[in-house]
Amino acid sequence: MTNNLDKKHLPFGHSTAIQDPDALETLKNIELDLVTLLADEHINEEFCNNYLEWINSGTLNSITGLDQFKFKSYSNGTSEAFDKFYIKNRTRRFRCFKGEYVYHQLAWRNSWPDWKFIEDAPVDTNDAVVISLPFADTGVVHTQMFDILEQCTKLKIPVLLDCAYFGICSNTNFNFNFDCITDITFSLSKFFPVSHARIGMRLTRIDDDDLLFVYNKNLYLNRIGAKIGLEFISRYNPDYIIKKYKLKQQELCQVLDVCPSDTILFGLSATSWQEYNRGGSTNRLGLHKYLHRPITELINDLQSIHS
């Protein structure tokens, strides 16, 4: 992937799930009876039902309005749901904030080259908007989010909300009661070390029989991912990671001289670490490699980086 916003080559340049020792032990001990599992036609529906209950059971965020989105579809992470949103809105101009998850820009650059950052032009009736909640570049709610959602509601612009950080964020207060929101996506990829199992869910208000609905109705789904997801959400509550690693995040941020984000994986700075800027006003450092390790390892690595 070639893109000047891709920071994976930098020591703190990307984010993925913490290699939590307990979670890794759980993953190691999951028993998969593949013959029975691959014949189980109900496991993806079971996962989606339980996953939504799991999301709503968290105590560190305040979210309301998900009950308006009656239709649950299993998705291979959030990315599969993104692709279906693009297809459904293929005649529209796609929009996102600067610093948004770079996947969107990479998807749009060839097939929808007229896409534009929200900061660069007012939203228009023929637009389609993608916003991460919390925002990908900061791990907190984007400062312009509510204003844009009100505009999109007024102009009947479809919006997808990417909630992939739920489970690793706190202090997020949000009511999904905006008529413009058509799709909401969730994933376990950032919460547990299971990103390659592709475990996600999309919520929608209506059944428009798009391709993700076709997959789900015909049971053409990732049953192994659903099984792994069920095992994890049955063992850990949505507050587990935040409660376990919040203090460690604060200690790491103190060493790095950055501010802790509401999303556990990040430290933020508006002035230093400019090489980590992803297009917005914030420089975001990924902490996942150090949250489960002694802080002395971060200090030693910093000495190597600056030597």
FIDO-388750 format. One line per 5 residues: number of its first residue (from 1); for each residue x, y, z of C-alpha. Coordinates in Angstrom, 2 decimals, decimal comma, always signed. Layout:
BEGIN
NUM) X:Y:Z; ...
END
This chain:
BEGIN
1) +0,00:+0,00:+0,00; +1,51:+3,31:-1,06; +0,02:+6,36:+0,60; +1,66:+9,26:+2,39; -0,80:+8,86:+5,26
6) +0,28:+5,28:+5,92; +2,44:+5,37:+9,06; +2,99:+1,65:+9,58; +6,73:+1,99:+9,02; +7,00:+4,23:+12,12
11) +7,43:+2,76:+15,64; +4,06:+4,11:+16,81; +2,53:+4,39:+13,37; -0,46:+2,07:+13,38; -2,97:+0,47:+15,69
16) -4,09:-3,06:+16,30; -5,39:-5,03:+19,25; -3,32:-5,35:+22,41; -1,68:-8,76:+22,69; -3,43:-9,27:+26,00
21) -2,03:-12,47:+27,60; -5,42:-13,64:+28,88; -7,04:-13,09:+25,50; -4,24:-14,98:+23,77; -4,72:-17,87:+26,19
26) -8,44:-17,87:+25,40; -7,68:-17,94:+21,70; -5,26:-20,80:+22,21; -7,85:-22,89:+24,05; -10,89:-22,42:+21,80
31) -11,99:-25,83:+20,60; -13,22:-25,86:+17,02; -15,21:-28,89:+15,93; -15,09:-27,85:+12,29; -17,51:-30,49:+11,01
36) -20,20:-29,37:+13,44; -19,32:-25,69:+13,22; -19,39:-25,43:+9,44; -22,80:-27,12:+9,42; -24,23:-24,70:+12,02
41) -26,66:-22,47:+10,09; -27,57:-20,34:+13,11; -24,20:-19,37:+14,57; -23,82:-16,04:+12,73; -27,29:-14,92:+13,78
46) -26,50:-16,01:+17,33; -23,29:-14,01:+17,26; -24,98:-10,84:+15,99; -27,74:-11,04:+18,61; -25,26:-11,61:+21,43
51) -22,81:-9,03:+20,12; -25,44:-6,29:+20,13; -26,41:-7,16:+23,70; -22,71:-7,14:+24,60; -22,21:-3,68:+23,11
56) -25,21:-2,29:+25,00; -24,00:-3,81:+28,27; -20,90:-1,63:+28,54; -20,73:+0,92:+31,37; -17,92:+3,24:+30,24
61) -19,80:+4,85:+27,34; -23,36:+6,13:+26,99; -24,99:+5,13:+23,73; -28,67:+5,16:+22,84; -30,74:+4,71:+19,73
66) -29,34:+1,43:+18,43; -32,79:-0,09:+18,87; -33,87:+1,82:+15,75; -31,54:-0,34:+13,65; -33,50:-3,56:+13,57
71) -31,49:-5,46:+10,99; -28,25:-7,16:+11,97; -25,88:-8,59:+9,37; -22,67:-10,49:+9,98; -19,74:-8,75:+8,28
76) -16,11:-9,71:+7,76; -14,83:-6,97:+10,05; -16,00:-3,47:+9,16; -14,34:-3,46:+5,73; -16,94:-5,67:+4,06
81) -19,72:-3,36:+5,25; -17,78:-0,34:+3,96; -17,57:-1,89:+0,52; -21,32:-2,51:+0,44; -21,97:+1,11:+1,46
86) -19,80:+2,27:-1,45; -21,71:+0,07:-3,88; -25,12:+1,22:-2,63; -24,07:+4,85:-2,99; -21,91:+4,48:-6,08
91) -23,55:+7,42:-7,91; -22,80:+9,80:-5,04; -19,66:+11,74:-4,10; -17,99:+10,23:-1,04; -16,93:+12,44:+1,88
96) -14,92:+12,02:+5,07; -12,99:+14,16:+7,53; -9,24:+14,63:+7,25; -7,50:+11,98:+9,34; -10,23:+9,39:+8,74
101) -9,39:+5,70:+8,42; -7,21:+5,60:+5,30; -9,01:+2,56:+3,84; -11,75:+4,84:+2,52; -9,36:+7,07:+0,62
106) -7,62:+4,04:-0,85; -10,97:+2,59:-1,94; -12,19:+5,82:-3,47; -9,03:+7,01:-5,22; -9,55:+4,83:-8,33
111) -13,28:+4,16:-8,53; -14,65:+7,43:-7,09; -11,92:+10,03:-7,74; -14,27:+12,96:-7,13; -14,39:+12,18:-3,38
116) -13,58:+15,15:-1,13; -12,71:+15,90:+2,47; -15,57:+17,44:+4,42; -13,31:+20,33:+5,46; -12,75:+21,28:+1,80
121) -16,36:+21,86:+0,70; -19,90:+21,94:+2,16; -21,79:+18,67:+2,06; -24,20:+18,38:-0,84; -27,40:+16,43:-1,51
126) -25,53:+14,03:-3,81; -22,90:+13,14:-1,20; -22,45:+10,03:+0,96; -20,54:+10,40:+4,23; -18,40:+8,05:+6,32
131) -17,48:+8,98:+9,92; -15,74:+6,91:+12,58; -17,10:+7,07:+16,13; -14,87:+7,61:+18,05; -12,91:+9,33:+15,30
136) -10,04:+7,31:+13,81; -7,44:+10,07:+14,10; -8,06:+10,92:+17,76; -10,07:+8,19:+19,46; -12,60:+10,81:+20,62
141) -15,79:+12,12:+19,03; -14,96:+14,44:+16,12; -15,64:+18,07:+17,05; -17,70:+18,66:+13,89; -19,58:+15,38:+13,96
146) -22,92:+16,57:+15,34; -23,02:+19,56:+13,00; -22,37:+17,34:+9,97; -25,00:+14,81:+11,06; -27,56:+17,59:+11,38
151) -26,67:+18,85:+7,90; -26,83:+15,33:+6,46; -30,24:+14,77:+8,07; -31,56:+18,01:+6,59; -30,17:+17,21:+3,12
156) -31,05:+13,48:+3,25; -27,42:+12,45:+2,83; -26,70:+8,80:+3,76; -24,11:+8,32:+6,52; -22,17:+5,26:+7,65
161) -20,85:+5,33:+11,22; -17,80:+3,16:+11,84; -17,81:+2,09:+15,50; -14,83:-0,25:+15,34; -13,35:+1,30:+18,51
166) -16,24:+0,29:+20,76; -14,76:-1,93:+23,44; -11,50:+0,02:+23,59; -12,97:+3,50:+24,18; -14,55:+5,32:+27,11
171) -16,38:+8,62:+27,66; -18,17:+8,35:+24,32; -21,70:+9,69:+24,69; -23,83:+9,37:+21,58; -27,45:+9,06:+20,50
176) -27,82:+7,33:+17,13; -31,14:+9,10:+16,57; -30,16:+10,89:+13,35; -32,30:+10,00:+10,34; -29,30:+10,32:+8,01
181) -27,51:+7,35:+9,59; -28,19:+4,34:+7,38; -25,37:+1,96:+8,35; -23,48:+1,32:+11,60; -20,51:-1,04:+11,73
186) -18,81:-2,80:+14,63; -15,83:-5,13:+14,82; -13,83:-7,12:+17,37; -10,56:-6,57:+15,50; -9,30:-3,78:+17,75
191) -10,59:-5,29:+21,01; -9,15:-8,79:+20,82; -6,17:-10,25:+18,88; -8,55:-11,76:+16,32; -8,37:-9,32:+13,39
196) -7,62:-12,07:+10,87; -10,73:-13,98:+11,92; -12,78:-11,11:+10,40; -15,48:-10,72:+13,06; -17,91:-7,85:+12,60
201) -21,52:-6,73:+12,34; -23,52:-4,13:+10,42; -26,73:-2,57:+11,68; -29,27:-0,96:+9,34; -32,73:+0,53:+9,67
206) -34,15:-1,29:+6,65; -33,61:-4,48:+4,71; -32,72:-3,21:+1,24; -31,54:-6,65:+0,12; -28,04:-5,47:-0,72
211) -25,22:-7,97:-1,11; -24,48:-8,20:+2,61; -28,12:-9,11:+3,19; -27,85:-11,62:+0,33; -24,85:-13,25:+2,02
216) -26,63:-13,38:+5,37; -29,94:-14,67:+4,01; -28,18:-17,40:+2,08; -25,93:-18,24:+5,07; -22,83:-17,67:+2,93
221) -20,93:-16,51:+5,98; -17,79:-16,83:+8,07; -18,90:-19,34:+10,72; -15,42:-19,77:+12,18; -15,22:-16,03:+12,88
226) -18,66:-16,09:+14,48; -17,65:-18,96:+16,75; -14,47:-17,22:+17,87; -16,41:-14,02:+18,45; -18,97:-15,79:+20,61
231) -16,23:-17,33:+22,72; -14,67:-13,95:+23,41; -17,79:-11,93:+24,16; -18,96:-14,69:+26,50; -15,71:-14,47:+28,50
236) -14,98:-10,73:+28,57; -17,26:-7,74:+29,15; -17,00:-4,58:+26,99; -15,13:-2,70:+29,74; -12,38:-5,30:+30,17
241) -9,61:-3,73:+28,10; -10,16:-0,16:+29,31; -10,20:-1,13:+32,98; -7,14:-3,33:+32,61; -4,93:-0,94:+30,64
246) -6,08:+2,63:+31,35; -3,41:+3,29:+33,97; -0,74:+1,80:+31,72; -1,88:+4,05:+28,86; -1,48:+7,09:+31,10
251) +2,03:+6,01:+32,14; +3,09:+5,46:+28,53; +1,71:+8,84:+27,49; +3,63:+10,52:+30,28; +6,88:+8,99:+29,03
256) +6,08:+10,02:+25,44; +4,86:+13,49:+26,52; +1,50:+13,09:+24,80; -2,11:+13,13:+26,00; -4,08:+9,90:+26,55
261) -6,94:+9,45:+24,12; -10,37:+8,18:+25,18; -9,46:+5,21:+22,99; -6,95:+3,07:+24,88; -4,65:+2,44:+21,92
266) -3,63:+6,07:+21,36; -1,60:+8,96:+22,68; -2,19:+12,37:+21,09; -0,21:+15,54:+20,50; -1,02:+18,74:+18,64
271) +2,56:+19,98:+18,49; +5,14:+17,20:+18,79; +5,61:+13,95:+16,83; +4,69:+15,66:+13,56; +5,81:+12,64:+11,55
276) +2,67:+10,88:+12,84; +0,25:+13,39:+11,36; -2,39:+11,68:+9,22; -3,92:+14,77:+7,66; -5,83:+16,22:+10,60
281) -4,84:+18,59:+13,40; -3,66:+15,80:+15,72; -0,58:+13,59:+15,74; -1,65:+10,09:+16,80; +0,72:+7,56:+18,35
286) -0,27:+3,89:+18,50; +0,54:+2,31:+21,87; -0,62:-1,27:+21,35; +2,89:-2,79:+21,29; +3,64:-1,51:+24,79
291) +0,40:-1,66:+26,74; +0,94:-5,27:+27,78; +4,72:-4,95:+28,29; +6,92:-3,43:+31,05; +7,27:+0,31:+30,60
296) +11,05:-0,10:+30,65; +10,79:-1,65:+27,18; +9,26:+1,57:+25,84; +12,04:+3,62:+27,46; +14,73:+1,36:+25,98
301) +13,13:+1,53:+22,53; +12,89:+5,31:+22,71; +16,59:+5,49:+23,43; +17,24:+3,37:+20,34; +14,92:+5,51:+18,22
306) +16,64:+8,74:+19,22; +20,20:+7,43:+19,18
END
